[in-house]
Amino acid sequence: MKFEYKIINLSNINNHDSHDLNIYENKNKQNSQQFEKSLHEQINSLGKDGWELVSVYNNKCYFKRTL
């Protein structure tokens, strides 16, 4: 059985403008929710195309699918 592989860098899905939680707490909460929604949509789309999530490591998602 042969596979092809795909790596998705999580930092490319949504950029966060600031890490200053004291000033931008609400904005970061919205960014976090947008990030999760975007991540779920992308992973579900890959699943529909036959991609299987194999691992998440170092802010990257690793997928494979049968050729």
C-alpha positions in Angstrom: 0.0 0.0 0.0 1.4 3.5 -0.9 0.6 6.8 0.8 1.1 10.4 0.1 1.7 12.9 2.9 0.8 16.5 3.7 2.0 18.8 6.5 -0.1 21.8 7.6 1.6 24.4 9.7 -0.9 25.7 12.3 0.6 29.2 12.3 -0.4 29.6 8.7 -4.1 29.1 9.4 -4.6 32.3 11.3 -2.2 35.0 12.4 -2.6 36.4 15.9 -1.8 40.1 16.1 -0.6 40.3 19.7 0.5 38.2 22.6 -0.2 40.9 25.2 -3.1 39.3 27.0 -3.7 42.2 29.4 -4.5 44.6 26.6 -5.9 42.4 23.9 -7.6 39.6 26.0 -11.0 39.9 24.1 -9.3 40.2 20.7 -7.2 37.1 21.4 -10.3 35.2 22.5 -12.0 36.0 19.2 -8.8 35.1 17.3 -8.7 31.8 19.2 -12.3 31.0 18.3 -11.6 32.0 14.7 -8.5 29.8 14.7 -10.4 26.8 16.0 -13.2 27.3 13.5 -10.7 27.6 10.6 -8.7 24.6 11.8 -11.8 22.4 12.1 -13.0 23.5 8.6 -9.6 22.7 7.1 -9.3 19.4 8.8 -12.8 18.3 7.9 -12.2 19.4 4.3 -9.0 17.3 4.2 -10.9 14.3 5.7 -13.5 14.5 2.9 -10.7 14.3 0.4 -9.4 11.1 2.1 -6.7 12.6 4.3 -6.2 11.1 7.7 -4.6 13.0 10.6 -1.6 11.0 11.7 0.1 13.3 14.2 0.3 16.8 15.6 3.8 17.8 16.6 5.7 21.1 16.9 2.7 23.2 15.7 2.3 21.1 12.6 -0.4 18.6 11.6 0.7 15.6 9.6 -1.7 13.8 7.3 -1.6 10.8 5.0 -3.9 9.2 2.4 -3.7 6.1 0.3 -2.7 6.6 -3.3 
